Amino acid sequence: MADSCGSRTNEPNSSQSQKFPQLKAETYHEILQNMKEFKREELSEPGFKEELWNHINRLPIRYAMNLNIEGPEDILMHMKLLQHAYDSATKSAFAVRIVEVPVSDACCSSRPTLAFGLSPSLELAREAAKSNCQVVGDGEKHYFGHLYEITISTVHAPKLLSQLMSLLSEIGHIQEAHAFSTIDGYSLSVFVVDSWSSEVQNSFLEVH
């Protein structure tokens, strides 16, 4: 299992720390450009660009460096979850979705991919998933593996990550975990597990 408290990307040294604002700004502009290409209507909403920048800026540099920004869905979900946690009486929110780990470069699907890419442990999962395949429209066999990505936003507390991991380990094997604390006392935790209850197989759970 990979844990982003020891991120896949090595933490920059002190001489690189001055580049943090620049790296966050680059991520911000790349996301905006991708949203323009996808013609996302959020771009026309008043104050959205400021909200996007505040979201990136309130999270550590690891978030900006590791986030999959090829599509806007992940960061929009994270923004929604943090806001929901801030507004709710329980100060928490979560979302569960089925994601695909492509095992061949030609694999294509309508399901989302992981928010933070592939760690070494999930590279091993790619190999294990080669026992499954699907024939798509072009007549070729494409291999993939299904995993579940659980994203939780809540007020930050001591030992929060270990408590969440203990809880989720009862559901399935945790393949990967990422934990980020905001500058205003909240947390965003993303877990990838290899199984889930039958009630949500082949379905998506929205933000709760």
N, C-alpha and C positions, 0 to 999 in steps of 0.2 A: 504494500500500500504506500502511495506517495502522499506526503503531507506538506502543504505549502507553507507551514511554519518554517520548514526548511525547503524553500521553493525550488522548483526545477531550474529556474534561472538563478544563478548565484547573485547574492546581494552585492551591489556595487561598493567599491571601497570609498574611503573618504574623499579621494581626489575626484571621484565620479559623482559625488553627492550633489555638486553644483549643477549637474545636468538633469536632476530630477524634474524641475519645472518644465524644461524643454521636452523631456520624454513624455510627460503628461500632456503637454500641448500638442505634441505630434500625434499621440493616440487620439486626442479630442478631434483634431482636424481629419484624421483618417476615418473616424467613425462618422463624422458629418458628411464626408465625401461618399462613403458607402451608403449612407441613408439617402443622399441625393440620387445615387444610381438606382436604388430601390424605390425611389419616388415616395418615400415615407411621408405621410400627412402630418406626423408629429413636428416636422420642420417648420410648418406654417403656424403652429400653435404659439401664442404669445408667451415669451419667457422660457421656451423649451431649451434653447441653446445655453442659456445661463444655468438652467437646472442640470443639463448634461455636464457642463464644466464643473459645477459644484459637486456633482456626484463623483467624478473622477478625482477631483482635488481633495475630497474628504476621506478617500481611501488611500492606503499605502502604495508606494511605487510598484510593488510586486503585482498589484492588481492590474495596473496599466500595462506592465511588461508581459504578463502571462495571458491576458484576456484574448480570446478568439474574436477578432473584430471583422471577420469576413462578412458577417451578417449582423444586423442591429438587434436581433431578438434577445440575445443574452443580456446586453447592457440595459435594454429597456425593461426586461423582467427584473433585474437587480434594482433598478431605480424604483420600480413599482413596489417591490417587496420592502425596501427600506422605508419608503413613504407610508406603506400600510402598517408597518410595525410602529412607526412614529405616531400614527393617528389612532391605532387600536387601543382598547382598554387593556389588552393582555400584553401589549408592547412586543408582539411577535407575529410573524407571518411566514408561510412556507409555500413552496411549489414543488411538484413532482412531475417529471416528464420522462418518456422513453427516448433514449438517444441511441444512435448507431455508431459503432466503431467499424469503419470500413476496413476490410481485410485485403482488398485489392484496390489498386489505384483507379480502376475503372468503375468501382462501385458508385452507384448513385441512388438517392432515395429522397422521399419527401419528408422524412423525419429529421429533426435537428441533430447536429453533432455536438460534441462536448464543448462546454463554455471555455475550458482551459486546456484544450488540446490533449495530446497523448503523453503520459509519463512512461518511464521504462516498464512499470508494472502493467500498464494497459497495452503496451506493445506486445507483451506476452499474451494478453487476452486476445489480440488479433490472431495470433497463431492458433490459439485454442478454438477460436470461432470458425476456423476453416472447414470444420465438419459440417457447417451449414452453408447453404447457397440458395440463390433465387434466380430463376430465369426471367429476365426483363424483356422489354419490347424489342430489343435488337437481337434477341435469340441467344445472347451470351450469358454465361453463368457469372454472377457477381456475388462475392462472399462478404458477409458482414456479421457482426455480433450485436446483440441488443443488451443495453445496460440501462440503469435507472439513475437519473441525476436528481438529487434532492437538495434544494436550496432553502436555507433557513436564515431569516433575519430576526434579530431580537436585541434587547438591551444587553450590552456586554457585561459579563460577570466572570469572576475568577473560576478557572477550571471549566469554563463553558464548553470548550472543544472536546475535552475528555468525557464530559457528561453526555454530550450529543453523540459521540462515537460509541459510548457504551449502550445508549438507547438504540441506535441504528444497527448495531451489530446483532441485535435480536431479529432483525428483518432479513439480513443477508450478509454476505461478505463485503466489507468496505474495500473497494479497490483503490480509492483515491480520496483525499480530503484536502480542502483548501479553506483557510480561515483568514478573514480580514477584519480588522477593527477600524471603525471610522473615528475621525477626530472629535466627534460629538457624542461618543459613548455608546454606539451601536456596533453590531457585528453582522457580517455576512459570511455564512459558511456554506460551502458547496461539497456534497458527498456524492461519490459514484459507487453504487452497489450493484451486485450481479443478480439480484433476485428481488421479488416484491410479491405481495399477496395476490392471489388469483383475482380478487375483486377489481384490481386496476390493470390487469394484463391487457395489453393492446389499447390502452386509453390514456388520457392525460388528465391530471388533476390541476385545476387552476389555483391561483393564489388564494390562500385561506388566512 
